[in-house]
Amino acid sequence: MPVTKTAKRALRVSKRKTKTNIATAARLEIAVRLAKRSKKEKDIRKAISLADKTAKHKIIHKNKAARIKSALEKLSSKRK
């Protein structure tokens, strides 16, 4: 357990950020699942956007975001 005032504050902030990060990662996974199931251009674009945002905030690794985006682009109907 933290002892100092700043350590207690840091723990509170860390817990709050952890909840936010978990929720954001869950939203991404749900969006990817929906995009793969529906294969609609709108859903694919939303999932790609969420992958970029989560990678930007370092919730997921940039290479994981690239893999997700690559898989979703293969579903896109615009590809030939």
N, C-alpha and C positions, 0 to 999 in steps of 0.2 A: 504494500500500500504506500502511496505517496505521503510524504511527511510535510514538505514545504508547501507554502501557498501556491507558488508557481507550478509545482509538480501536480498539485490537485487540479489546478486550472487546465494544465496540459492534458491530464487524463480525461477531463470532461470534454474538452475540444476533440480529443482523439476518438472518444466514443461517438460523439455526434458526427464526425466526418466518416467514421466507419459505417454507421447506419446509412448515410447518404450514398457512400460508394457502393454498398451492397444493393441498395435500391436501384441505383443507376445501372449496375451490371445486370440486375434482374430484368430491368426494362429492355436492355439490349438483347438479352437472350430470348425474351418473349417476342420482340420485334423480328428477330432473325427467324424464329420458328414460324411466325405468321407469314413472313415473306416467302419462306421456302414452301409453305403449304399453299398459299394463294397464288403465288407467282405474278402478282399484280405489280405494275411498274411503280405505283405510289408506295406500296408497302416495301418494295426493294429499296427505293430511294430513302425512305424513312430509316430503315435498318442501317443503310450505309452511313447516313448522317449521324446516327447514334454511335456507330462504331468509331467514326472520326472523333466525335466529342469525347467519348470515354478514353480513347487513346491520348487525346490532347491533355486531358486532366490526369493522365497516368493511372487510370483505374485498371486498364488492361494494357498489355504491351503493344507497341506499334506494329510488330510483326503479326500478332494475333489479329489486330484490326485489319491488316492487309489480307490475311487469309480469309477472314469473314467477307470482306469486300469482294475478293476474287471469286469466292463461291457464289455470292449473290449476283455478281455480274454475269456469270454463266447461265443463270436463270432468266436473265433479261431477254425480252423478245426482240430487242433492237439488234442483238448480235446476229451475225450471219455465218 
